[in-house]
Amino acid sequence: MSLDFSLSDDQRAIRDTAREFIAREVMPLENDVLAREQRGEKGLPAEDLRALQAKAEEFGFWGIGTPEEFGGAALPAVTQSLLWTEIGRSLVPFVFGGEADNILFRATAEQQDEFLEPTLKGDRVSCFAITEPGAGSDATAIRMRARRDGEDWILDGEKTFITKGIEADFSIVIAVTDAEKGHRGGFTAFLVDRTMGWTSSPIHTMGPSTPASMAFDGVRVPHRNVLGEVGEGFALAMEWIGRGRYVIPSRAIGAAERLLSMAIAYAGQRETFGVPIGDHQMIQSMLADCELDLEAARWPVLVAAWSVDQGLDARHAASIAKLGGATAAGRIVDRVMQIHGGMGYTKEMPIERWYREARLWRIFEGTDEIQRRGIAKGLLSGRRRVGGHLA
């Protein structure tokens, strides 16, 4: 058995093209994004995002994870991870177009016409709603009820910290349809249009994103809007969350690469005591620790994506990737701010903005503690052998 850690020619070409696009089209918008956010506005207006996505499509980047039958590129997970890393190199909240929630591809033909196709075209915006005030890390504890009423379901309850919950036209909502079964067959996913009556209000955070609190008060949803099968909601939710656990650290690695490059450049320019600060051992130590953290985080992320491509159970690898990538990026941005000193703490530079965003990476899509719990349970149960797929 041989080990090859190099990129294929195709992977390198795709990665380099994405890097060129991000550098040419996305990074120049960073100052405008920062200025808007500091005024309390959305960093990248919807029309600007659409324009960027149209330009990206000209480069061949459209539906990178979307199945080919829906007009996407269906790129392997490793290649997608490489692309998310390139996107992460800029603080602009940009994503390639032609994408949809991965579980939305389970939609029926009727649901595809109403929800999936418009989302892929960018005409509709979705959000995924599972988190509740009393059910965050423990997704099995959700309480929102959905009761059957003839050919409809009636949803009552609250969801919280929902990404894109403010701008979404519809939501994929996980609700309890059989309390006795709980998450083992008692949760169901519903496609709920905003016009059906749910409301959302912003939750202001320390970071650039504004999640939502969503209220459902007797919201009537037709049975045809059940996504998948009744009782399949928890499995769909875990499928949705699982993808994020290698996408998030992929973006984190991109940000860490950019931040470390900034620190290296600053260490060669800024002088104290008559020499560049990069000549001081304390600065060298921080730079070395950043590089160590970055490389230690990079490979578990690629292994998690590779596991997906191999058709393996990637949950354990994805938890390691999410935990390692999020925590490493947090340490890196902290050191980079320290290297820049007072300037790094100001809003004249993007470091403090990344500092605030990086703190979220350790919370959403599964907290550090949940990742550690899952990793440990896999080892203790014997489902995961020490040594991973090489064991």
N, C-alpha and C positions, 0 to 999 in steps of 0.2 A: 504494500500500500504506500502510495506517495502522497505527500502533502504539497499543495500549491496555493500560496496565499496571494498570487498575483491576479490582477484583473484580466479578463479576456479582452480582445481587441474591441469587441462590440461594447462591453461595459465601459471601457476607458473612453471610447468615442462618445457614448451617450453622456457619461459623467462630465467630460470636458465641454461638450456642447451646452449642457445645463449650466456649468460654471460660467461659461461665456455669457449666456443669457442673463443670469443673475447679476453678474458684474456690470453688464451694459445697460440693462433695462430696469432692474429692481433696486440695486444699491444706490443709484443717484437720487432715488425718492426718499431716502432715509431722513434727511433734514426736514423735508416737508411733513413726513409722518410724525416725527418728534414734535414739531411745532403744533400740529393739529392736536396731538394727544395732550400737550401741555395747556392747550386752550379748552380741554375737556371735550374735544370732538373725536370722531372716529378717525383713526390713523390713516386708513386707506378707504376712501368712499367706494361704494359698490360699483359706480360707473368706471372708476379708475381700475378696480380689480378686473372688471370685465375686459377693459382695454388691454391690460397686461396679459390676461389669459388668451386673448385673440392673437397677440404677438407671439406668445409661447407656442400656440398651435402652429404658427408658421415655421417654428423651429422643430416641429414634430412632437411636441409635448402636449398631449391631450388624452385624458382618460388613462393615465399610466397604470392604474390598477383595475380598470374597468374591463370586464370580459369582452372578447372580440365580437361576440354576437350582439353586443350593444354599442359597437363602434369604437371600443377602446383598444389600447395597446396590449393590455394584459401582460405587462412586464413581470418577470420573476421578482419575488420578494427582495432578493439581494439587490437587484438593480433599482427597485423602488427605494430601498434603504439608502443607496448611494445618492439618489435624486433628492430625497428628503434632507440628507446632510447638506447638499448644495443650497437648498432653500433655506436651511437653518443658518447659513452664513450671513444672511441679512436679517435685520430686525423688522423689515417690512412684513406685515401679516399677509403674505402672498401664498397661494396654493395654485397648482395647475388646474385647469378646467376639465370638464368632462368626467367629474368624479361624483360619487354618491356614497352614502353609508353602505358598507359592504353587505349588510343583511337586507338591504332594499332590493338586491338582485334576486331575493326569494319571492318577490311580489308576483301576484297573478297577472295575467295579460291585461285585465281591466285596471289593476293597480299600477301597472307599468305605464299605461297611458296617462293616468291621472297624477302619479307621483314621481315615478322613476325618470321617464323621458324628459319632463320639464326640468327636473333637477340636473340631469346630465347636460342639458342645454344652457343651464344657468338662469332659467326663467323662474325657478322656484327654489326656496331655501328650506332645508330641513334641520331639525335638531333631534337629539336622542335623549329621552327623559326617563331615567330610572332613579336617580338620587332623590331622596326625600329628607326632610328635617331630622327624622329618626333613623335613616338608613343611608349611610354614606359608604364607608368601606365594607360594611356588611350588607351586600346587595340582597341577601336572603331575607332581610328584615323589612322590606317595603310593605306598606299598608294600604296604598291606594286601591280601592275596590272597583271592580267592574262587574255589574250584575246584569244578567240577561233579561231583556224585556221584549218578548216577541222576536222580531227580526233585528232588533237593535241591542246594544249594550249601553248601560248608563255608567259613566265614570265620575267618581267623586274622590277628591283628595288634592294633595299638593306635591309638587316637585320643586326641587331647589338646586341652585348652582348648575343650571343647565346652559351649556355653551351654545351660543347662537339662539337662545330662547327669546331674545328681544326681536330679532329680525326674521325669525322663521315663519314660513307660510304654513307649515305643517310639522307635526311632531310624531316620532316613533315613541309611543308611550308603553311602558311595561307596567301592567296592573295585575292585581290578584283576582283571579276568577274562581279559585277553589282554595279557601283558606286552610282546609284540612290537609291538602296535598302540599301546600306551600310552594317552595321553589322546585320541588320534585314533581312537576306536572300541573301546578296550580297557578302559574304565572302565564300571562298571554300578552303578546305584542299587538298594539293597535296603531293604525295610521289615522291620525286625528288632525283634520284641517282646522286652521284657526277660526274659520267661519262657523265651526260647530259650537264655538262659545268659550273656549279656554282663554284665559288672559295671562299676561306676563308683566312683571315689573323688574327693573334693573337692581342688581346687587353690586354696589360699588366696592371695588377691591383695591389692593395696593398695586396691582399690576395693570397692564394695558387693556386686558380683556374685561368685559362686563357681562358676567353670566346673569341668568334670570331666575326669578321665583315664578312658578307657574301654578295657577289655580284652576281646578276643574270642579265645577259645581253643577252636578246633574247634566254633564255633557253627553249628549246622545250620539252614539257612533253606530252606523249600520254594520251588520255582521260581515258584509263583504269587505270591510276595512280591517279585518283581522289579518295580520301579517304572519305567514306560516300557518301553523295549526294551533288551535286552542290548547293551552297547556305547554306550548313550546317556547314561551317567552324568555325563561331564564337561560336556556341554551342559546337562544339568539343573542341575548344580552352579553353573555360571555364571549360569543364569537365577535361581537362588535368591539368589546373592550380589549380582546386579545390582540387585534391588529394594532391598536394604539400603543401597546406595550413594546413594539419595536419601532414604530413610527416616531413616537415622542423622543426616545433617546437618540434616534438618528438625527433629528433636528437639533437636539442638545449638543451633539458632537460637532455639527456644523458651526453652531454659535461658539463653542469652545475653541475650535480652530481659528476662527476670526479673532476672538478675544486674545488668544495666545500670540497671534501674529501682531496684534496691536501692542501687546506688552513687550515683545522682542524689539519692535521698531522704537518704542518709547525708551527702552533701556539703553539703546544705542545713541539716542539724541539728548536725553536729559542728563545734565551734569550736576554733580555735587562734590564738593571738596576737590574741584579741579579735574575730575575724571567722569566719564559716563557712568551712570548708576549701574549699568551692566557689568562694570568691573568689580563691583562690590559682591562679596560672597553671599550675603543675605539675599540679594536680588537674584543671583545665579541659582541659589537654592530654590527660590520660589518658581523660577522658570523651569527648572528641572522637575520639580514636583508637578507642575502643570502638564508637562509632556508625559510624565509617568501616568498621571490620572487619565489623560486623553487616550493614550494607547491601551491602557488597561480597560477602558470603557468601550473602545471601538470594536474590539474583536468579539465580545459577547453579543453585541448588537448584530454583527454580521452572522454569527453562529445561529442566532434566533431566526433571522431571515432565511438563512440556508436551511434550517430545520423545516420551515414552512415549505420551501421549494422541494424538499425531499419527501414531503408528505408525512413527516414525523409529528408526534405530539409535541408541539413547540411551547407549551405552557410554562414548563420549568425554565427553559432557555429564555423565554420572553420576560419572565419575572426577574431573572438575573440581569438581562439587558436593561430593563426599565430601572431597576434599583441602582445598578452600577452607573448607567449613563446619567441619570438625574442627579445623583449625589456627586459624581465627579464634576459635572458641569457647574454645580453650585460652588464647589471648592475652587474651581478654576476662575470663575468670575470674581470671587472674593479676593483671590490673590492678585488678579489683574487690576482690580480697583486699588488694592494696597500699593502696587507698584506705581500706579499713576498718582498716588497721594491725593491731595485735595482736589486736583482737576478731575480725577476719576469719580469723585463724589458729586460733581456738579452736573447740571442738566445740559451743559454745553457739549458733553460727550455722551455717547450712547451706553456707557458701561453701567450707569445706575439703572437705566431702563432694563438692560439685560439682567441685572442683579434682581430686580423685582420679578421679572418674568420667570427666571430660573427657579425661584422659590416655589412657584406653582408646579413645576415639573415633578416635584417630590410628593405632590398631593393628588392631582387628578389622574384618572385612569388607574387607580390603585395606589394607595399611599406606600411609603417605604415600609411601614410596618406590615401591611398586607402582603407585599412582595416577600418579605422575610418569613412571614408565616407560611406562605405557600411553598417557598423553597425548603424550609425546615420540614414541613409535613411530607413533602415528596421524599426526602431523605429518610425520615423516621419510619415511613410506611413501607420502604423498600421499593416504591415505584420508580425511584431515581437512584441509580448507583453512583457512588463516588467515582469520578473519572468521566462522567457524561457519556456521550455517544462513542467515545474511544474505550470505554470500560469493557 
